[in-house]
Amino acid sequence: MILQSGELPRLAQPTIIAVAVVYFVIVGAIGVWATRRTKTASDFFVAGEGIGLFALTLAAMSATLSGFAFIGGPGMVYGLGIGAMFLILPAAVTASMTSWALAKRMRLLGEIRGLITVPDAIGARFRSPAAQGLSAVAILIAVVGYMATNFLALGLVIDAIFGTGLVLGVWIGMGIVLAYSVAGGILAGVYTDMFQGSLMAVASVLVFVYTLRVGGGMGGITETITAADPAFMGPFGKMGPLAALSLFFVFGVGSMGQPHVIHKFYMLKDPRRLKWYPLLVTCALLVTMLLYFGVGVSVKALVVDGQMAAPVRNDDVTPIFLLRFTPVLLAALVFSGVAAAIMSTVNSFMSIGAAALTHDIPVALGKRVTNELKWGRISTVAISLAGAAMALLPGAVVGFLGIFGWGLFATTLVPSLAIGLNWEGATREGAVSSIATGLAVTLVLETLNYKKYVTFLPGVASGMALVLSILVFFAVSWLTRSRAAAALDPDVKLVMSV
């Protein structure tokens, strides 16, 4: 999620427009290539299980970051101080936990059972169509809301570059992503992610160099800020320990429930290469986060030092810095990178949303779709139209949908998937109860917060819902522990023991 309302500064310069056009042409070419290789539902949803580790790493990184790393993130650092880093500090821990707890088991389970979705794994683990269907419903609700925030962000970027107006920008952005997603499915998305992820990493490193040059190095930046605002550079910034640690918990543990990332484990060609995944994805995330951190602290130092006026909105931090302190070609690369990051995430959401609608819900109801490739493409169009329409709702509503979506992924999937694939004592009753609890509690808490009946610090509402969902999972599984063995098939047990 980049912005909840407003618009980006005007970016309509010839170099920026030219780079953006070249970028969209490359994306279109990748889509055409992928279309020719997409012949089955497996190709469409899991890229035919033929993706190498390097491609998987870049795809996971691109889908994780979205445009927030380039626009919203630096603005958050500028406004809240070092405490905002707690949102990304779990990256190394999360990559390792996800790899050890989920990656190999999901890939092997997919190989044995022919699985293509995240709810597929939940249904296979607990031998429960109800758990599979309920998790698919939660994913579908979250996907549409999260897509709305990303379509809004993409529309803002397109409007800022081409001057299309926000409404037309949203529909153009949706149309571009939809075109290559419908034709090439996740295969087009993965190889587009490779291009986008490489672009994001290069741009981040170059911008970080300029932030150091402009701010007088990290020593100069630190001294300038500390002299005027000591709390900014404190361990928790201006957030305080509760909010900072809540972000660390939610984004650390909750990341193991983000289906647009963990779904990609099905695609890996050789699961033996997974031992390198934590190192590679952590390095990729840290490189890309250089811009997130560097721009936030550099602009704070420039404002404190009187070299630039305070931005009207925190989301203006990156555009203003780039347009004033970096070469226009680098600015163009970053703005194309913003669009790239958003499109990566949207494509992933399109795939998992279409899979939930076309595959998981019908399977849970005992009515398989006969032509999943055709209906997968139709479903992709349907949820994309819904997401774009929601993107044009009032900004605060779109922001609520994005926050609700991310929290819903974590609270409904982490217990049943991340814990369930590692604990033989888990039961189908525990899984269904935790998914239902996560769905209900996240909706209630985030709605109360949105309506301002109560006020939660960032990350606290989702953290509370996640903890409650995990506790319900353990409690109900313990109460129904006599049925645990019946919910575990021999092949699933074998995979869990690997």
N, C-alpha and C positions, 0 to 999 in steps of 0.2 A: 504494500500500500504506500503510495507516494503522498498524495494530497487528499484531503477530504473536501476541500472547496477552493475557490479562487482559481488562479491561472499562473503559469510560469511566465517569466519575463520574455519579451519578444526575442526570438532567435533567428529571424529571417534574414540571414546573411548568405550570399552566394555560395561560399565554401561549405557552410553548414548544410544548406539545401542539397548541394551536389553530393556530399558524403552520404547524406540520408538516402538519396535516390539510389546511389550505388549499392548501399547496404540492402535496400528492399529488392533490388534486382538480383543480388546474390541469394537472398532468402528464397526468391521465386525460383531460381535455377535449382536450388537444393530440393525444393518441393517437387519440381518436375522430375528430377532424377529419382526421388524416393517413390513417386507414384508408380513408376515403371517396375519397382521392386515390391510393391505392396499388392499381394495377390490373395492372401488369406486373412482370417480374423487374427491369427497369431502374428502375422506381419504387422497388422494394423495396431494391435494393442500392446505387443511385447517385442516388436522389431524382429520377430522370428528367432529370438534367443541367440542373436548373432553379433552382439556388440562387444568390442574389446574393452579392457579396463580403462584405458586412457579416455576413450569416448564416454564411458560410463561416468568417470570422475568429473569431466567437464559438464556433462549433462546434469548430474546431481548438483554441482555447484551453481550452475545457471538457474536451475529450478528453485534452489533454496533462496537465492539472494533477491530475485526480482529487482524492480527499480528502486526499492527502498535503500539498497546499499549505496546508491549514487545520489539520491535526492533526500528522502526522508531521514536516512541514517545520519549524514553529516549535519542536518538541521537539528536532529535530536542531540548529538554531541554538543553542538553550539549552544543549545538551550539548557541542557541538563548537566553538562560537564562529563567528567570521566566515568561517572556512574552509568552512562549510556553504553559503555563498553561491555557491561555485564550481559547485554543482549547477545553479543557475539563471542564472549570469552568461552562459552561451552563448546565452541566449534570442534576443538581437538578431542575433547572428551566424548562429545556426541558421535563423532565419526567412528571412534573406536567402539563405543557401546553398540551403535547400530550395526557395525560390521560383525562384532562377536555375537550379539544377541539375535540378529535377524537375517543378515545378508546370506550366509551360507545355507541356513535352514530354509529360507524362502526359495532360494535358487534350486536346491535339491528337491524340495517339496513340489515346486513347479515342474521339475523334470519328471518326477515320478507320477504325479497326478495330472499333468497337462494343464496347470493353472495359469490364468492370465490376469487375474485381478487380486488386489489386497483382500477384499472380502472372501474370495475363493480360499485363501489360506486360513482365514478364520473359520469358514464353514468346514474345511477339511480337518482342521485341528480338533474341533469340538463335535464333529459329525452332526452339525446343527444348521439346517436351512434358515431357522429363525435368526440365529446370530449373524449369518451371512447376509440375510435380507435387511436386518436392522442396521448393521454397519454400513450397508450400501445406501440406505436411506439417509443416514447421517452424513455420509460422504457427499451425496448428491446435493443436500441442502447447503452444506459448507462450500461445495464447489461453485455453485451459482453465485453465492454471496461473495466469495473471494474473487471470482472472475469479474464481478461488477467493479470492485476496487481497482483491479488491474486494467480493465477496459477504460475506466475513467482516467487513470494515470497515462495510459497510452494515448488517449484522446487529447489530453493536455499537452503531451510532448509533440504530437503531430500538429496541433493548433499553433504551438509556439514556433515551430519550424516553418510550416507552410501557410499559416494564417487562415486555416480552414474554418475556424469557429469550433467550439467545443463539441457540439452535437455531431457535426459532420466528421470531426476528428475521431470521435468514438466509433462511429460506424465504419470509417475507413480502416481504422486499426483493427476492428473486429473482422472486417472483410479480408484483410491481408493474412491474419493468422488463420482464419477459417479456411481460406483457399488451400494453403499447404497442409493444414491439419486434416481436412476432409479427404484430400487426394492421397497424401502420403502417410497419414496416421502418425503414430509415435516414431516411426522410422525417420520421417521428415523432421520431426521435432528433435530427435537425438542429434542428427548431423547438423541441424541448424544451431542447436545448443553448443556443439563443438566450435563452430565459427563464432557464435556470440560469446561463449566463455573465454575464448582466446582474446577477442576484442576487449572484453571487460578487464582481463588481467593486465594487458599491455597498457590500456588507458589509465588504470589505477596506479601502476608503478610510475608512469610519466607525470601524472598529476601530483603524486606524493613528492616527487623531486621538486616540483615548483612550489609546493606548500612550504617545504624546508627553505628554499631559496628566498621566498618572499618574507617568511617569518623570522629569518635569521637563525635557522637550525632549531632543533628541539630544545636546546638550552635557552636560546633567546625567547622562543615561544613560551616556555614554562615560566621564565622569570617575569615576562611581561604580564601574563595572566595572573600569576600568584600575587604579584604586587597589588593588583586591583581587586581580585576576587579569589581569595585563598580556597574557598569552598569548592570552586570549580575543579581544581586540580586534586581535591581530596579523593580518598579511595572510593567513595560512593557518590562523588560529585554533589549535585544539588538534590538528588533523589532520596537520599537517606538509605540506610542499610536494608530496611524491609522491602522497599520497592526494587532495589538493585538485586537483592538475593532472590526475590520472587521472579524477576526476569531470568536470572541464571537458572533457576529450577525449571520454569516453564519452557524455556527455549533449550535447555539441556535435555531433560527427560522427555518433554513434549515433542521434540524433534523426531523421536523414534515412532511417532504416530502420524507423520506427514506423508500421506499416500502418494503425492506427486514425486516424492523422492524415493521412498522404499519400494514403490512399484517397479522402479528401474532395475532392481536386483534380478528380476525375472529375465532381463534382457541379456545378461552377461554370458558370453560364449564359453568361458572357462572359469568355473568357480574356484579353481585352485589359485587363481591370481588375486583372490580377495584379500590375501594377507597384506597386500600393498595398498589396499583401498584407504585405510585410515590415514596413512602418511600422505598419500597423494591428494585426497580431498581436503585435508587440513592445510597443506601447503597452498592449494588453490584458493581456499577461502581466505587465508591470511593475506595472500598477495592482493586479492581483490578488495579486502577490507582496509588497505592502506589509504585509499581515497576516503572511505567512511571516516576514519580517524583523523587523517591529515587535514582535510578541508575544514572539519568542525573546529579543531583547535587553532588552526591558522587564522581563520576568519575571526574567531574570538580575540586573538591577539591583535589583529589588524584594527578591530573595532575599539578595543581598549586603548591602543596606541594612537587612535585618532586618524589612522590612514584611510579608513573607509567608514561610512555611516552605517549604523546598525540596520540590518535588513528589516523590512516591514514584517515579513513572515520568516520563520525558520526554514521553510522549504525553499526560500530564495537563495540560501547560502551557497549552494554549489553553482547554480547558473551565474550568479553575480561574480563569484570568484573566478570562474573559468573565462567569462567574457572580459574581465578586467586584468587578469594576471597571467593568463596563459596564451600561447599562440592560437589563432582561430582554428587551425587544422586540428589541434589537440582537443579544443572545445567541441568541434564537430564530431570527433571520434567518441568523446564521452557521451554526448547527447544521442548519438547512434547506439552507444552501449546501453544507455537507459532504455531505449526502445527495445534493444536486443534482450535485455534482462526481463523486461515485462513480457515480451512475446514468448520467451522460453517457459516462463511460469504458466502463462495462459494455455500454451499448447499442452503442457502436462495436465492441467486441470481439464481441458477438453477431453483428453484421452480417458482419464479415470472417471470423469462424469459420464461419458458415453458408455463406458464399460459397466458402470453401476446400473444405468438405465436399460441397457441392451442385454447384459449378461447376468448380473448378480440378482437383481430383483426378480426377473423371470425364473431363474434357477430356484430361488427361495420359494416361489409360488408353484414350483413343479411344472413350469411351462417354458421349456427352452425355445429360444428364437431360432428359426431354421436357417436363416442367412445372417449371421452375426456381422459379417463385413458390411453388407448393404445397410443394415439397421444401425450399425455403429456409426456410419457416416451420416445417416439421417439424424440420429440422436445428437451427434456433434453439432449439427446445424441448429437443432432445437435449443440445446442448453446455451449455445453461443448467443442466440437471439434473446434468450431470457436474461443472460448476464449483461448484454449491451443495453437492454431496456432498463434494467435496474441501475446501471451506471449513470443514467440520466435522472435518477431520483435526487432529492435534495442531498447535498454533500454530507451532512451529518448522518443521514440514513446509510449512505454508502460506506462511510467510515465504520459504522456499527456493524454492517454486514461483514466487513473484512475482519474486524476483531473477533466477532462471533465465529466466523469460519475457521480461523486458525485455532482458536481454543477448542472448537468442536472436534477437529481432527485429533488433537492431543487427548482429550478426555474420553473419547469413544474408542480409540484404537490402541493406545499404549497398553492398557491392562490386558485386553484379550489377545493382542498380537505379540508385543514385546515380552510380556510376562508369560503369556499362555504357551508360547513356543519354547519356553525354558523351564516350565514347572509342570510336572506330570500330575500334580494334585489339583490343577485347575479343572473346573467342570463347565458344562454348557450353561447351566443355570447361573454360574458366576459370570460367565461372559455376557449373556443376555442382560443380566441385571446391571453390570457395569456400563455397558453401552447405553442402556436406557437411562441410567443415572447421569452419565456424562452429557447426554443429549438434553435432558430436562434441566439439570442444574446449570449448565452453561447458558442455556437460553434464559433462565430466570435471572441469574446473577448479572449477565451482560445487559439484559433489558432493564433491570432496576438501575444499573449504572448509567445506561443511556438516558433513561427518563429522569435521572438525578434524584431518585428516591433515596439512594445511598451513593456514596462516592468511594470508589476503590482506587488505590494507587496503581500505576501501570503494572500489569502482570499478576496482581493479587487475585482478581476474580477467577481468571483461568487457572491459577495455581490452586485455589481452594477447590474448584470443580475437579481438577485432576487428582488431587489427594483424596477427595471423597470417592471418586470413581474407583481408584485403586483399592481403597479400604473396603468398598462394597464387593469388589471382585474377590478379595481374599476372604471376607466374611462369609459370603454366600457359597463360595467354593468349599470352605471348611464345613459349613452346615450340610452340604450335599456331598461330602467327601466320599461317601460309600459308592457314588456313581462315577467317580473320576475314571476308573479303569474302563468303564463302558463307553466313555467318550473319546477313547484314544485307540485308534487303529494301529496294528502292528507296524505298518510302513511309516506312519507318522512318528511313532515311538522311536523307530530306528533313526529317522532324520533328526529327532531331538537329541539323540545320544551322540551325534557326530560332533 
